[in-house]
Amino acid sequence: MIEKKKTGSQDSASPRKRTKSQREATLEALHENEERMRAIVEGTPHLFFYTQDAEANTTYVSPTIERITGYKIDIWLKRKDWFITDATINQVAKERTHANLRGEFTEGPQLLEVRHASGHPILLEAYEYPITKNGRIVGLQGVAHDITQHKRAESQREAALKALRESKEKYRILFDNANEAIFVVQDGKLVFCNPMTTRLMGYSSEEIRTKPFIEFIYPDDRGMVVERHMKRLRGEETPARYSFRIVDREGNTHHAEISAVLINWEGKAATLNFANDITERKLVDSQKKAMLEALRKSEENFRRSLEDSPLGVRIASANGETIYANKVLLDIYGYANIEELNKIPLKERYTPQSYAEFRIRKKAREDGDSNPSEYEINIVRKNKEIRHLLVLRKEVFWNGSKQFQVIYQDISERKRAESQREAALEALRKSEENFRHSLDDSPLGVRIVTAEGETIYANRAILDIYGFSSIEELRTTPVEKRYTAESYIEYKKRYERRQRGGDSPSEYEVSVVRKNGEVRHLLVSRKGQLWNGEMQYQALYRDITERKKAEEDKRRTEERSSKLVEDVFRFIPEGILVFSRKMELLRQNQAFRELVSKYAKRLGFAEDELENLIIDKVRVGLRDNNIKEIRIARKYETGKQA
C-alpha cells in the first residue's frame, strides 16, 4: 500500500497520546491511498497483471484476463502455455521468460500471441520483472497489455478495480516495479506517479507533484501534448498512442511513447498515462535510416560507376532481350535510347559473318554446350559504319533473376593499328544487389583506390589474381611485395608523376607476384570517378599472362626460324635469291655471290653488272610466272652481247 505523506508540523507527543481524531485521519489517508491504487487498475482495462513461480507456472493472474481472453482465471492458473498460438514471436517470448527466471534478465517489452476463447488471436505486449527472495529469483511478476485494441469498455476497468481490492499489496508491488512510467495528470500537474516515472524524469515524486507537467516536456512538443491532453479531458477523439520528448533533470532528452485514458481521480477528471522510454528504439530507427542512406549512396556509387564506364554494358535475358544498356553501348551503335536499339533486328545489327557466328553460339547455349565467354563481333552502326567489338559475356543476378551481363569494348582502332590492347572491364550494379553482383562477379579484376593508393574496394577477381582471401590481406601486403622488382620501379615513377600533377598513362602493363610466388602479367586501365561524392580512381585489371606466354613462344619460334633460314643460306651450295611479293630483293646467299664472281670475267661483265642482270631476269620471270632457266650471252668489247 502506498502511504500519503502528511505535511505540517510534527507532533512530538507519544503515540500512546494520539487522539481518536488522529487515528481517524490516518485511516482516512490509508483509504485515500487504497482508492488511488484502485483507480490505477480501473484505468487499465487493456492490461492484466500476473505472477509466475520458478517453473513458469502461473500463480496469479488479475481478473481482467477473463475480459481480454475469454478464459476464466482458474483455467489460466491450470494452463502453462497461456493458450499461445503457433506464431514465431511466442517461441521468442517463451525463451525470454525462461532466461529471466535463470537470472538473465532483459528489460523492455516482449510480444506474444494468444487465442481468445472465441477463436480469434490477441496480441499482448508484456513486461516482466523478477521476484527475489534471499537474493535468489523465485518467480516473475508482470503486466501484459492487450494491444489488439487500445480501448476497453467500462466493465474492464471495473474488473481491474475488483482485482485491486482483492490484492492491494500485490498490485502495489507490480505498480512500483513496472517497467513503464505510470502517472496521473490532473489540473496541469502529475498528482500521482510510480518509481519508473521518477527514474525517467530524474526528479523525486515530491518534486514531480509540485511542478507543472508541461515543464517535463521538450519545448517543441509542448503544444501537441497539451492539445491532446485537453481534448481527452473534453472527451474528444485523440490518438490512443503517440510519442513525444521528455527533458529530465540533467537536461537530457528522452523519447517516450504514451497511451492515456480519461479517469475520475478524487472526484475530478484526470488522465491515467502509461509511458515507455523508447529512446533506444528511436536510436535504432535512426541507425536504420543511416543504413538506408548508406545503401542509397552505395547504389549511387555503382550506378555512377556503371553509367560512367568506358565500356559498353548491356544486361540481356536468355532470349537476347535487352534489359539495360548504358550510354557507351548506345553510342557504339549510334542509337539514342534503348527502345531504338531493341527495335532493330539482331540480323541488321551484325555483319553477315558475325550474325552467322551469333546463331552458332545461340544454338550451342540452347543445346547446353559450352560457349566462349569472350569473343569478337563485327557490328553495323546506325549510319552503316562497321565497328569491331570485343565481347565478354557472363551470367549474373539482376532483380533477383539470372540474366546475362554483356560488356563491349570497341577494338576497331586496335584492329586497324594492331597496337592497342583490350581495356579492363569495370563491372558495376544498378542497385545494392544488381550493381554489386555485376561488379563482384566481373571476370576482370576491379579496384577503387584513393589518390594515395589506398584500396577502398576490391572484387573477387582481383583477390584471386593475387591469391588473397580478403581485401584486408590485400591492403596489409606492402606494394613492393605485390610487384616484381621491375614493375615496382615503374609503379614508383607513375606514383611520383601523379603526386607532381604530371601526366600518367591511363593504360599500362604490370607484373605482380601472387601470394604463392607466381608471377602474373596484367593489363591495367585507370580512370578517375566519383565515389561517395569524392573523386577516387577505378583500376581495372585483365590477366594477360597467357597472352604474354604466347607472344614469348612466338618470339622464340621466329628466332629459331630465322636461325634455320640462316643455316640454309649458309650451307646450301646453290645460289639463292629471296624476293618479296612486290618483287623487291630481300636477300641473297654467299653461293650466289660466288657464282656471279666466277662467271663475270668469262662473260665479260663486271661483277655488279652481271649480278643486276641476273636479278632483273629472275624478277621478270617470276612476275610472268614463266621461269625455268635464264640465259646470258657473252659481252663483247663493243658492249654488245653475243
C-alpha positions as CSV (number, residue, x, y, z in Angstrom):
1,M,0.0,0.0,0.0
2,I,1.3,3.4,-0.9
3,E,1.1,5.9,2.0
4,K,0.4,9.5,1.5
5,K,2.9,11.8,3.3
6,K,1.5,14.3,5.6
7,T,2.6,17.9,5.7
8,G,2.7,20.4,8.6
9,S,4.4,20.4,12.0
10,Q,5.5,17.2,13.7
11,D,3.6,16.1,16.8
12,S,6.2,15.4,19.4
13,A,3.7,13.6,21.7
14,S,3.9,9.9,22.4
15,P,1.9,7.6,20.1
16,R,0.0,6.5,23.2
17,K,-1.4,10.0,23.5
18,R,-2.7,10.2,19.9
19,T,-6.3,11.3,19.9
20,K,-9.1,9.4,18.2
21,S,-9.3,12.1,15.6
22,Q,-5.7,11.5,14.6
23,R,-6.3,7.7,14.2
24,E,-9.3,8.5,12.1
25,A,-7.2,10.9,9.9
26,T,-4.6,8.1,9.4
27,L,-7.3,5.6,8.4
28,E,-8.8,8.2,6.0
29,A,-5.3,8.7,4.4
30,L,-4.9,4.9,4.1
31,H,-8.3,4.7,2.5
32,E,-7.4,7.5,0.1
33,N,-4.3,5.6,-1.0
34,E,-6.3,2.5,-1.4
35,E,-8.8,4.3,-3.6
36,R,-5.9,5.8,-5.7
37,M,-4.5,2.3,-6.2
38,R,-7.9,1.1,-7.3
39,A,-8.1,3.9,-9.8
40,I,-4.8,2.7,-11.3
41,V,-6.4,-0.6,-12.2
42,E,-9.7,0.9,-13.1
43,G,-8.0,2.9,-15.7
44,T,-6.1,0.0,-17.2
45,P,-8.7,-2.2,-19.0
46,H,-6.2,-3.1,-21.7
47,L,-3.7,-4.9,-19.4
48,F,-3.6,-7.7,-16.8
49,F,-1.2,-8.4,-14.0
50,Y,0.3,-11.9,-13.4
51,T,2.9,-13.7,-11.3
52,Q,4.7,-16.9,-12.1
53,D,6.8,-19.3,-10.0
54,A,10.3,-20.5,-10.7
55,E,8.9,-23.2,-13.0
56,A,7.0,-20.6,-15.1
57,N,3.6,-21.8,-13.7
58,T,1.1,-19.0,-13.4
59,T,0.4,-18.4,-9.7
60,Y,-1.7,-15.3,-10.0
61,V,-3.5,-13.5,-12.8
62,S,-5.7,-10.5,-12.5
63,P,-9.4,-10.8,-13.3
64,T,-9.1,-8.6,-16.4
65,I,-7.7,-11.7,-18.1
66,E,-11.2,-13.0,-18.5
67,R,-12.4,-10.0,-20.5
68,I,-9.2,-9.9,-22.5
69,T,-9.0,-13.6,-23.5
70,G,-12.4,-15.0,-22.7
71,Y,-10.9,-17.7,-20.3
72,K,-11.6,-18.0,-16.6
73,I,-8.9,-17.4,-14.0
74,D,-8.9,-20.9,-12.8
75,I,-8.4,-22.2,-16.3
76,W,-5.4,-19.8,-16.7
77,L,-3.9,-21.0,-13.5
78,K,-4.0,-24.6,-14.8
79,R,-2.6,-23.7,-18.2
80,K,1.2,-23.2,-18.5
81,D,1.1,-22.4,-22.2
82,W,-1.3,-19.4,-21.9
83,F,-3.3,-20.6,-24.9
84,I,-0.5,-19.3,-27.2
85,T,-0.7,-19.8,-31.0
86,D,2.0,-21.1,-33.3
87,A,3.2,-17.6,-34.0
88,T,7.0,-17.3,-34.2
89,I,7.1,-14.5,-31.6
90,N,5.7,-16.9,-29.0
91,Q,8.9,-19.0,-29.1
92,V,11.0,-15.9,-28.5
93,A,8.7,-14.8,-25.6
94,K,9.0,-18.3,-24.1
95,E,12.8,-18.4,-24.3
96,R,13.0,-14.9,-22.8
97,T,10.7,-15.8,-19.8
98,H,12.9,-18.8,-19.0
99,A,16.0,-16.6,-19.4
100,N,14.5,-14.1,-16.9
101,L,13.9,-17.0,-14.4
102,R,17.6,-18.0,-14.8
103,G,18.6,-14.5,-13.9
104,E,19.4,-13.4,-17.4
105,F,17.0,-10.5,-17.2
106,T,16.2,-8.4,-20.3
107,E,14.4,-5.2,-19.9
108,G,11.8,-4.0,-22.3
109,P,8.6,-5.4,-23.7
110,Q,8.1,-8.8,-25.3
111,L,5.3,-9.7,-27.7
112,L,3.2,-12.9,-27.6
113,E,0.0,-14.0,-29.3
114,V,-2.7,-16.0,-27.5
115,R,-6.0,-17.3,-28.9
116,H,-9.2,-15.8,-27.5
117,A,-11.9,-18.3,-26.3
118,S,-13.9,-17.3,-29.3
119,G,-11.1,-18.3,-31.6
120,H,-9.6,-15.0,-32.7
121,P,-5.9,-14.2,-31.9
122,I,-5.0,-11.5,-29.3
123,L,-1.6,-9.7,-29.4
124,L,-0.1,-8.9,-26.0
125,E,2.8,-6.7,-25.0
126,A,4.2,-8.0,-21.7
127,Y,6.7,-6.5,-19.2
128,E,8.3,-8.9,-16.7
129,Y,10.2,-8.2,-13.5
130,P,11.9,-10.8,-11.3
131,I,10.6,-11.7,-7.8
132,T,13.6,-12.3,-5.5
133,K,13.8,-13.9,-2.1
134,N,17.1,-14.0,-0.1
135,G,18.9,-12.8,-3.2
136,R,17.5,-15.6,-5.4
137,I,14.9,-15.3,-8.2
138,V,11.8,-17.3,-7.1
139,G,9.4,-16.1,-9.8
140,L,8.3,-13.4,-12.1
141,Q,5.7,-10.7,-11.8
142,G,4.5,-8.9,-14.9
143,V,1.9,-6.9,-16.7
144,A,0.6,-7.6,-20.2
145,H,-1.1,-5.1,-22.4
146,D,-3.8,-6.1,-24.9
147,I,-2.5,-4.1,-27.8
148,T,-5.1,-5.6,-30.2
149,Q,-7.4,-2.8,-29.2
150,H,-6.5,0.3,-27.4
151,K,-9.8,1.0,-25.8
152,R,-11.9,-1.2,-23.5
153,A,-15.4,-0.9,-22.1
154,E,-16.0,0.4,-18.6
155,S,-16.7,-3.1,-17.4
156,Q,-13.0,-4.0,-17.9
157,R,-11.9,-1.1,-15.7
158,E,-14.4,-2.2,-13.0
159,A,-12.8,-5.7,-13.2
160,A,-9.4,-4.1,-12.7
161,L,-10.8,-2.3,-9.6
162,K,-12.1,-5.5,-8.3
163,A,-8.7,-7.1,-8.8
164,L,-7.0,-4.2,-7.0
165,R,-9.4,-4.5,-4.0
166,E,-8.7,-8.3,-3.7
167,S,-5.0,-8.0,-3.8
168,K,-3.9,-4.4,-3.0
169,E,-0.4,-5.3,-1.8
170,K,0.3,-7.5,-4.9
171,Y,-0.7,-4.7,-7.3
172,R,1.3,-2.2,-5.3
173,I,4.4,-4.4,-5.9
174,L,3.6,-4.7,-9.6
175,F,2.9,-0.9,-9.8
176,D,6.1,0.0,-8.1
177,N,8.2,-2.4,-10.2
178,A,6.5,-1.7,-13.6
179,N,8.9,-1.2,-16.4
180,E,6.9,1.7,-17.7
181,A,6.2,5.1,-16.2
182,I,2.6,5.3,-14.8
183,F,1.3,8.6,-13.7
184,V,-1.9,10.6,-13.2
185,V,-2.2,14.2,-14.7
186,Q,-4.8,16.5,-13.2
187,D,-5.0,20.3,-13.2
188,G,-1.8,20.5,-15.2
189,K,0.3,18.5,-12.7
190,L,1.4,14.9,-12.1
191,V,-0.5,14.2,-8.9
192,F,0.5,10.6,-8.7
193,C,3.3,8.5,-10.3
194,N,5.3,5.3,-9.9
195,P,9.1,4.9,-9.3
196,M,9.7,4.4,-13.0
197,T,8.3,7.9,-13.6
198,T,10.9,9.3,-11.2
199,R,13.7,7.4,-12.8
200,L,12.6,8.6,-16.2
201,M,12.4,12.3,-15.3
202,G,15.2,12.4,-12.7
203,Y,13.1,14.0,-10.0
204,S,11.7,12.7,-6.7
205,S,7.9,12.1,-6.6
206,E,7.5,15.1,-4.3
207,E,9.3,17.4,-6.8
208,I,7.3,15.9,-9.7
209,R,4.0,16.7,-8.0
210,T,5.0,20.4,-7.4
211,K,5.9,21.1,-11.0
212,P,3.6,21.8,-13.9
213,F,3.8,18.7,-16.1
214,I,4.5,20.9,-19.1
215,E,8.0,21.6,-17.7
216,F,8.9,18.0,-18.3
217,I,8.0,18.2,-22.0
218,Y,10.5,19.2,-24.7
219,P,9.6,22.7,-25.8
220,D,8.9,21.9,-29.4
221,D,6.4,19.1,-28.3
222,R,4.5,21.0,-25.6
223,G,1.8,22.4,-27.9
224,M,0.9,19.0,-29.3
225,V,0.9,17.2,-25.9
226,V,-1.2,19.9,-24.2
227,E,-3.7,20.0,-27.1
228,R,-4.2,16.2,-27.0
229,H,-4.5,16.2,-23.2
230,M,-7.2,18.9,-23.2
231,K,-9.1,17.0,-26.0
232,R,-9.0,13.8,-23.9
233,L,-10.4,15.7,-20.9
234,R,-13.2,17.1,-23.0
235,G,-14.0,13.5,-24.2
236,E,-12.9,14.3,-27.8
237,E,-11.2,11.8,-30.1
238,T,-7.4,11.7,-29.8
239,P,-4.7,9.2,-30.8
240,A,-4.6,6.2,-28.4
241,R,-0.9,6.1,-28.5
242,Y,1.7,8.6,-29.7
243,S,5.3,9.7,-28.9
244,F,6.9,12.9,-27.7
245,R,10.1,14.0,-26.0
246,I,10.8,14.4,-22.2
247,V,13.5,16.5,-20.7
248,D,14.9,15.1,-17.5
249,R,16.6,16.9,-14.5
250,E,20.0,16.8,-16.2
251,G,18.7,18.3,-19.4
252,N,18.9,15.0,-21.3
253,T,16.2,14.4,-23.9
254,H,14.3,11.1,-23.8
255,H,11.8,9.8,-26.4
256,A,8.7,8.5,-24.8
257,E,5.6,6.6,-26.2
258,I,2.5,7.3,-24.2
259,S,-1.0,5.9,-24.0
260,A,-3.6,7.6,-21.9
261,V,-7.2,7.2,-20.7
262,L,-9.7,9.5,-19.1
263,I,-10.4,8.7,-15.4
264,N,-12.0,10.2,-12.3
265,W,-9.4,11.0,-9.7
266,E,-10.7,12.1,-6.3
267,G,-13.9,13.3,-7.8
268,K,-12.3,15.3,-10.7
269,A,-11.4,14.5,-14.3
270,A,-7.8,13.4,-14.9
271,T,-5.8,11.2,-17.3
272,L,-4.1,8.0,-16.4
273,N,-0.9,7.7,-18.5
274,F,1.4,4.9,-19.4
275,A,4.8,5.9,-20.9
276,N,7.7,3.8,-22.2
277,D,11.2,5.2,-22.8
278,I,11.7,4.5,-26.5
279,T,15.0,6.4,-26.8
280,E,16.9,3.3,-27.7
281,R,14.3,2.3,-30.3
282,K,14.5,5.8,-31.8
283,L,18.3,5.4,-31.9
284,V,17.8,2.1,-33.7
285,D,15.4,3.8,-36.1
286,S,18.0,6.5,-36.7
287,Q,20.6,3.8,-37.3
288,K,18.3,2.1,-39.8
289,K,17.8,5.4,-41.6
290,A,21.6,5.8,-41.7
291,M,21.9,2.3,-43.1
292,L,19.3,3.1,-45.8
293,E,21.2,6.3,-46.6
294,A,24.5,4.3,-46.8
295,L,22.7,1.8,-49.2
296,R,21.4,4.7,-51.3
297,K,24.9,6.1,-51.6
298,S,26.2,2.6,-52.4
299,E,23.6,2.3,-55.1
300,E,24.6,5.8,-56.4
301,N,28.3,4.7,-56.5
302,F,27.6,1.6,-58.5
303,R,25.2,3.5,-60.8
304,R,27.8,6.2,-61.5
305,S,30.4,3.5,-62.0
306,L,28.2,1.7,-64.5
307,E,27.0,4.8,-66.3
308,D,30.5,6.4,-66.4
309,S,32.1,3.1,-67.5
310,P,34.4,3.5,-70.5
311,L,33.0,0.2,-71.8
312,G,29.6,-0.6,-73.2
313,V,27.5,-2.6,-70.8
314,R,24.3,-4.5,-71.6
315,I,22.1,-6.7,-69.4
316,A,20.3,-9.2,-71.6
317,S,17.8,-12.0,-71.0
318,A,18.4,-15.6,-72.2
319,N,16.4,-14.9,-75.4
320,G,18.5,-11.8,-76.1
321,E,16.1,-9.1,-75.0
322,T,18.0,-6.0,-73.8
323,I,17.0,-5.1,-70.2
324,Y,19.6,-2.4,-69.6
325,A,22.2,-0.6,-71.8
326,N,24.5,2.2,-70.7
327,K,25.3,5.3,-72.7
328,V,28.6,4.0,-74.0
329,L,26.9,1.0,-75.7
330,L,24.2,3.2,-77.2
331,D,27.0,5.4,-78.6
332,I,28.8,2.4,-80.0
333,Y,25.7,1.5,-82.1
334,G,24.8,5.1,-82.7
335,Y,21.3,4.9,-81.1
336,A,19.7,7.5,-78.9
337,N,18.0,5.2,-76.4
338,I,17.4,1.5,-75.5
339,E,14.0,1.5,-77.3
340,E,15.6,2.3,-80.6
341,L,18.2,-0.4,-80.0
342,N,15.6,-3.0,-79.3
343,K,13.6,-2.1,-82.4
344,I,16.5,-3.1,-84.8
345,P,16.5,-6.8,-85.5
346,L,19.7,-8.6,-84.5
347,K,20.4,-9.6,-88.1
348,E,20.6,-5.9,-89.1
349,R,23.0,-5.1,-86.2
350,Y,25.6,-7.7,-87.2
351,T,27.7,-8.2,-90.3
352,P,26.6,-11.4,-92.2
353,Q,29.6,-13.4,-90.9
354,S,29.1,-12.2,-87.3
355,Y,25.4,-12.9,-87.4
356,A,26.2,-16.5,-88.5
357,E,28.6,-16.9,-85.6
358,F,25.9,-15.5,-83.3
359,R,23.4,-18.2,-84.4
360,I,26.1,-20.9,-83.8
361,R,26.7,-19.5,-80.2
362,K,22.9,-19.3,-79.6
363,K,22.3,-22.9,-80.8
364,A,25.2,-24.1,-78.5
365,R,23.6,-22.4,-75.5
366,E,20.2,-23.9,-76.3
367,D,21.8,-27.3,-76.5
368,G,23.6,-26.9,-73.3
369,D,27.0,-27.0,-74.9
370,S,30.0,-24.9,-73.7
371,N,30.4,-21.5,-75.2
372,P,33.3,-19.0,-75.0
373,S,32.7,-16.2,-72.5
374,E,35.0,-13.9,-74.6
375,Y,34.7,-13.4,-78.3
376,E,34.8,-10.7,-81.0
377,I,32.0,-9.5,-83.2
378,N,31.6,-7.1,-86.1
379,I,28.5,-4.8,-85.8
380,V,26.8,-2.4,-88.2
381,R,26.1,1.0,-86.6
382,K,23.0,3.1,-87.4
383,N,25.0,5.0,-90.0
384,K,26.1,1.7,-91.6
385,E,29.6,2.0,-90.3
386,I,31.2,-1.3,-89.2
387,R,32.8,-1.5,-85.8
388,H,34.8,-4.3,-84.3
389,L,34.0,-5.2,-80.7
390,L,35.5,-7.5,-78.0
391,V,32.6,-9.0,-76.0
392,L,32.7,-10.6,-72.6
393,R,29.5,-12.4,-71.6
394,K,28.7,-13.8,-68.1
395,E,25.7,-14.9,-66.1
396,V,24.7,-12.5,-63.3
397,F,21.8,-11.9,-60.9
398,W,19.6,-9.0,-61.9
399,N,16.5,-8.1,-60.0
400,G,16.7,-11.5,-58.3
401,S,16.8,-13.5,-61.6
402,K,19.6,-14.9,-63.6
403,Q,20.4,-12.8,-66.6
404,F,23.5,-12.1,-68.7
405,Q,25.9,-9.3,-68.4
406,V,27.5,-8.4,-71.8
407,I,30.4,-6.0,-71.9
408,Y,31.5,-4.4,-75.1
409,Q,34.9,-2.9,-75.9
410,D,35.4,-1.1,-79.2
411,I,38.6,-2.5,-80.6
412,S,38.2,-1.0,-84.1
413,E,41.3,1.1,-83.7
414,R,43.3,-1.8,-82.4
415,K,42.2,-3.9,-85.3
416,R,43.4,-1.2,-87.7
417,A,46.6,-0.3,-85.9
418,E,47.4,-3.7,-84.3
419,S,48.8,-1.6,-81.4
420,Q,46.1,-1.3,-78.7
421,R,45.2,-3.8,-76.1
422,E,41.9,-4.6,-74.6
423,A,40.9,-2.2,-71.8
424,A,39.9,-3.7,-68.5
425,L,36.3,-4.2,-67.5
426,E,34.5,-2.1,-65.0
427,A,31.7,-4.0,-63.5
428,L,29.0,-2.2,-61.5
429,R,25.5,-2.6,-60.4
430,K,22.3,-0.5,-60.6
431,S,21.0,-1.2,-57.1
432,E,22.5,-2.6,-53.9
433,E,22.0,-6.1,-55.3
434,N,22.1,-5.5,-59.0
435,F,25.2,-3.4,-59.3
436,R,27.2,-5.3,-56.6
437,H,26.5,-8.6,-58.3
438,S,27.6,-7.0,-61.6
439,L,30.8,-5.8,-60.0
440,D,31.6,-8.6,-57.7
441,D,31.0,-11.3,-60.4
442,S,33.0,-9.4,-63.0
443,P,35.6,-11.6,-64.9
444,L,38.0,-8.7,-64.6
445,G,39.8,-7.5,-61.5
446,V,38.4,-4.2,-60.2
447,R,39.8,-1.9,-57.5
448,I,38.6,1.5,-56.3
449,V,41.6,3.4,-54.8
450,T,42.3,6.8,-53.4
451,A,44.9,9.2,-54.9
452,E,47.4,7.8,-52.3
453,G,46.8,4.3,-53.5
454,E,44.7,3.1,-50.5
455,T,42.2,0.3,-51.6
456,I,38.6,1.2,-50.9
457,Y,37.0,-1.7,-52.8
458,A,38.3,-4.9,-54.4
459,N,36.3,-7.5,-56.1
460,R,36.8,-11.3,-56.0
461,A,38.6,-11.5,-59.3
462,I,41.4,-9.1,-58.2
463,L,41.8,-11.1,-55.0
464,D,42.0,-14.3,-57.0
465,I,44.7,-12.7,-59.2
466,Y,46.8,-12.0,-56.2
467,G,45.8,-15.2,-54.4
468,F,44.5,-13.3,-51.4
469,S,41.4,-14.3,-49.4
470,S,40.2,-10.9,-48.3
471,I,40.6,-7.2,-49.0
472,E,42.3,-6.8,-45.7
473,E,45.0,-9.1,-46.8
474,L,45.4,-7.1,-50.0
475,R,45.6,-3.8,-48.0
476,T,48.1,-5.1,-45.5
477,T,50.5,-6.6,-48.0
478,P,53.1,-3.9,-48.9
479,V,53.1,-2.7,-52.6
480,E,56.8,-3.7,-53.1
481,K,55.9,-7.3,-52.2
482,R,53.0,-7.4,-54.7
483,Y,55.1,-6.3,-57.7
484,T,58.1,-7.7,-59.4
485,A,61.2,-5.5,-58.9
486,E,61.0,-4.0,-62.4
487,S,57.2,-3.3,-62.1
488,Y,57.7,-1.8,-58.6
489,I,60.2,0.7,-60.1
490,E,57.7,1.7,-62.8
491,Y,54.9,1.9,-60.1
492,K,57.0,4.4,-58.1
493,K,57.7,6.5,-61.3
494,R,53.9,6.6,-62.0
495,Y,53.1,7.5,-58.4
496,E,55.7,10.3,-58.3
497,R,54.4,11.7,-61.6
498,R,50.8,11.8,-60.2
499,Q,51.9,13.4,-57.0
500,R,53.6,16.2,-59.0
501,G,50.5,16.6,-61.1
502,G,52.1,15.3,-64.2
503,D,50.6,13.1,-66.9
504,S,50.4,9.4,-66.2
505,P,49.3,6.7,-68.7
506,S,45.7,5.5,-68.3
507,E,46.6,2.1,-69.6
508,Y,49.8,0.1,-68.8
509,E,51.1,-3.3,-68.1
510,V,52.3,-4.6,-64.7
511,S,53.8,-7.8,-63.4
512,V,52.6,-8.9,-60.0
513,V,53.8,-11.5,-57.5
514,R,51.0,-13.7,-56.2
515,K,50.8,-14.9,-52.6
516,N,52.3,-18.3,-53.7
517,G,55.2,-16.5,-55.5
518,E,53.8,-17.0,-59.0
519,V,54.3,-14.0,-61.4
520,R,51.3,-12.8,-63.4
521,H,51.1,-10.2,-66.1
522,L,48.2,-7.7,-66.0
523,L,46.9,-5.0,-68.3
524,V,45.7,-2.1,-66.2
525,S,43.2,0.6,-67.1
526,R,42.9,3.5,-64.7
527,K,40.3,6.2,-64.6
528,G,39.0,8.8,-62.2
529,Q,35.4,8.6,-61.0
530,L,33.1,9.9,-58.2
531,W,32.8,7.5,-55.2
532,N,30.8,8.6,-52.1
533,G,30.7,12.1,-53.6
534,E,34.6,12.3,-53.8
535,M,37.0,11.8,-56.7
536,Q,38.7,8.4,-56.5
537,Y,40.2,6.1,-59.1
538,Q,38.9,3.0,-60.7
539,A,41.6,0.4,-61.8
540,L,40.6,-2.5,-64.0
541,Y,42.9,-5.5,-64.3
542,R,43.0,-8.0,-67.1
543,D,45.2,-11.1,-66.7
544,I,47.3,-11.3,-69.9
545,T,49.7,-13.9,-68.6
546,E,48.7,-16.5,-71.2
547,R,48.9,-13.9,-74.0
548,K,52.3,-12.9,-72.8
549,K,53.4,-16.5,-72.8
550,A,52.0,-16.9,-76.3
551,E,53.9,-13.8,-77.5
552,E,57.1,-15.2,-75.9
553,D,56.6,-18.6,-77.6
554,K,56.0,-16.8,-80.9
555,R,59.2,-14.8,-80.5
556,R,61.2,-17.9,-79.7
557,T,59.7,-19.7,-82.7
558,E,60.6,-16.7,-85.0
559,E,64.2,-16.7,-83.6
560,R,64.5,-20.5,-84.3
561,S,63.0,-20.0,-87.8
562,S,65.4,-17.1,-88.5
563,K,68.4,-19.2,-87.4
564,L,67.2,-22.1,-89.6
565,V,67.0,-19.8,-92.6
566,E,70.5,-18.5,-91.9
567,D,71.7,-22.1,-91.7
568,V,70.1,-22.9,-95.0
569,F,71.6,-19.8,-96.7
570,R,75.0,-20.6,-95.2
571,F,75.3,-24.3,-96.2
572,I,73.2,-24.8,-99.4
573,P,75.7,-24.7,-102.4
574,E,73.2,-23.3,-104.9
575,G,72.7,-19.6,-105.3
576,I,69.5,-18.4,-103.7
577,L,67.6,-15.1,-104.2
578,V,64.7,-14.1,-102.0
579,F,62.0,-11.7,-103.3
580,S,59.0,-10.0,-101.6
581,R,55.5,-10.2,-103.0
582,K,56.3,-6.8,-104.6
583,M,59.4,-8.3,-106.3
584,E,61.8,-6.5,-104.1
585,L,65.0,-8.3,-103.5
586,L,65.2,-9.2,-99.8
587,R,68.4,-11.2,-99.6
588,Q,70.9,-13.4,-101.4
589,N,73.3,-16.1,-100.2
590,Q,77.0,-16.4,-100.4
591,A,76.8,-19.2,-103.1
592,F,75.0,-16.7,-105.4
593,R,77.7,-14.1,-105.0
594,E,80.4,-16.7,-105.6
595,L,78.6,-17.8,-108.8
596,V,78.5,-14.2,-110.1
597,S,82.2,-13.7,-109.3
598,K,83.0,-17.0,-111.1
599,Y,81.3,-16.1,-114.4
600,A,81.6,-12.3,-114.5
601,K,85.1,-12.4,-116.2
602,R,84.2,-15.3,-118.5
603,L,81.2,-13.4,-119.9
604,G,82.9,-10.0,-120.0
605,F,80.9,-8.4,-117.2
606,A,81.8,-6.5,-114.1
607,E,80.5,-8.5,-111.0
608,D,77.9,-5.9,-110.0
609,E,76.7,-5.6,-113.6
610,L,76.3,-9.4,-114.0
611,E,74.6,-9.5,-110.6
612,N,72.0,-6.9,-111.6
613,L,71.4,-8.5,-114.9
614,I,70.6,-11.9,-113.4
615,I,68.4,-10.4,-110.7
616,D,66.4,-8.5,-113.4
617,K,65.9,-11.6,-115.5
618,V,64.7,-13.6,-112.5
619,R,62.4,-10.8,-111.4
620,V,60.8,-10.7,-114.9
621,G,60.4,-14.5,-115.0
622,L,58.8,-14.6,-111.5
623,R,56.4,-11.8,-112.4
624,D,55.3,-13.6,-115.6
625,N,55.2,-16.9,-113.7
626,N,57.2,-18.4,-116.6
627,I,60.7,-19.1,-115.4
628,K,62.6,-22.3,-115.9
629,E,66.1,-21.0,-116.7
630,I,67.8,-17.8,-117.8
631,R,70.4,-17.4,-120.5
632,I,73.1,-14.7,-120.5
633,A,75.3,-14.2,-123.6
634,R,78.9,-13.2,-123.6
635,K,79.5,-9.5,-123.7
636,Y,81.9,-8.2,-126.5
637,E,84.3,-5.4,-126.0
638,T,81.9,-3.2,-128.0
639,G,79.4,-3.6,-125.3
640,K,77.1,-5.8,-127.3
641,Q,76.1,-9.2,-126.2
642,A,76.6,-12.2,-128.4
